[in-house]
Amino acid sequence: MKFARYEAHGETAYGVVEGGAVRQLTASPFDEHEVTDHAHALSEVRLLAPCTPSKIYFMGGNYSDHLGGAEPPAFPQVYIKTPNSIIGPGETIVVPGRAGSVQEEAELVAVIGKPCRNVSEADALDYVLGYTCGNDVSARDWQRSDPTFWRAKASDTFSPIGPYIVTGLDPSKLTLRARVSGEQVQECKTSDMIFDTAACISYISQSVTLEPGDIIYTGTGGTQVDLKQGDVVEIEIDEIGVLTNPVVVE
């Protein structure tokens, strides 16, 4: 199933995407709901970020080819982004002019579907509603200069997600691609993760209760490129869709 969050006629709703249309739900996909007959063509609605997480985690160094020759971590490296950084499809990534090098990171994002605390790796995926595309926008100079990644990873607009939440996927068998202004700059396979999605969820849940709508960026592979004024970033996962965001430099 493919869930969307969208705006139509000035109102925000959740729906199920079927072909070129979206059918409205009676409630969010995180709650008990029914699919109604009220439908819109996708061309007639504005897609929004598919959820509004209270907590956003991202995994650092979770692909070997992103480590620059360093030893793989012994346990999942978990960092925090903040809700102000979330944007949806078509919204603008705003790069602060003082940030220096700012790059895209194509990532699979797991969307938690029910309260999750102290879960095992064997059970962890049962707590996932579905998956979406994510761009972990990263200010490299700030990563190097700050004791934490508070602005390097969580500046306004630095966490695009979308366009949909898709259920029933195997998170270990997906291919991620990033294109910047039409040129493919990344391609990585989730089978190459050092710690798979279940391991990341289980590890976080040992200390923090994950709640419906919370999200986990699961890491990126390969190398990235500096974003500049006028670029358009596309993050693609075949089974989910394409997340597209233009870039403006302040």
Rosetta blueprint (number, residue, H / E / L):
1 M L
2 K E
3 F E
4 A E
5 R E
6 Y E
7 E E
8 A E
9 H L
10 G L
11 E E
12 T E
13 A E
14 Y E
15 G E
16 V E
17 V E
18 E E
19 G L
20 G L
21 A E
22 V E
23 R E
24 Q E
25 L E
26 T L
27 A L
28 S L
29 P L
30 F L
31 D L
32 E L
33 H L
34 E L
35 V E
36 T E
37 D E
38 H E
39 A E
40 H E
41 A E
42 L H
43 S H
44 E H
45 V L
46 R E
47 L E
48 L L
49 A L
50 P L
51 C L
52 T L
53 P L
54 S L
55 K L
56 I E
57 Y E
58 F E
59 M E
60 G E
61 G L
62 N L
63 Y E
64 S H
65 D H
66 H H
67 L L
68 G L
69 G L
70 A L
71 E L
72 P L
73 P L
74 A L
75 F L
76 P L
77 Q E
78 V E
79 Y E
80 I E
81 K E
82 T L
83 P H
84 N H
85 S H
86 I E
87 I E
88 G L
89 P L
90 G L
91 E L
92 T L
93 I E
94 V E
95 V E
96 P L
97 G H
98 R H
99 A H
100 G L
101 S L
102 V E
103 Q E
104 E L
105 E L
106 A E
107 E E
108 L E
109 V E
110 A E
111 V E
112 I E
113 G L
114 K L
115 P L
116 C E
117 R L
118 N L
119 V L
120 S L
121 E H
122 A H
123 D H
124 A H
125 L H
126 D H
127 Y H
128 V E
129 L E
130 G E
131 Y E
132 T E
133 C E
134 G E
135 N E
136 D L
137 V L
138 S E
139 A E
140 R H
141 D H
142 W H
143 Q H
144 R H
145 S H
146 D L
147 P L
148 T L
149 F L
150 W L
151 R L
152 A L
153 K L
154 A L
155 S L
156 D L
157 T L
158 F L
159 S E
160 P E
161 I E
162 G E
163 P E
164 Y E
165 I E
166 V E
167 T L
168 G L
169 L L
170 D L
171 P L
172 S L
173 K L
174 L L
175 T E
176 L E
177 R E
178 A E
179 R E
180 V E
181 S L
182 G L
183 E E
184 Q E
185 V E
186 Q E
187 E E
188 C E
189 K E
190 T H
191 S H
192 D H
193 M E
194 I L
195 F L
196 D L
197 T H
198 A H
199 A H
200 C H
201 I H
202 S H
203 Y H
204 I H
205 S H
206 Q L
207 S L
208 V L
209 T L
210 L E
211 E L
212 P L
213 G L
214 D L
215 I E
216 I E
217 Y E
218 T L
219 G L
220 T L
221 G L
222 G L
223 T L
224 Q L
225 V L
226 D E
227 L L
228 K L
229 Q L
230 G L
231 D L
232 V E
233 V E
234 E E
235 I E
236 E E
237 I E
238 D L
239 E L
240 I L
241 G E
242 V E
243 L E
244 T E
245 N E
246 P E
247 V E
248 V E
249 V E
250 E L
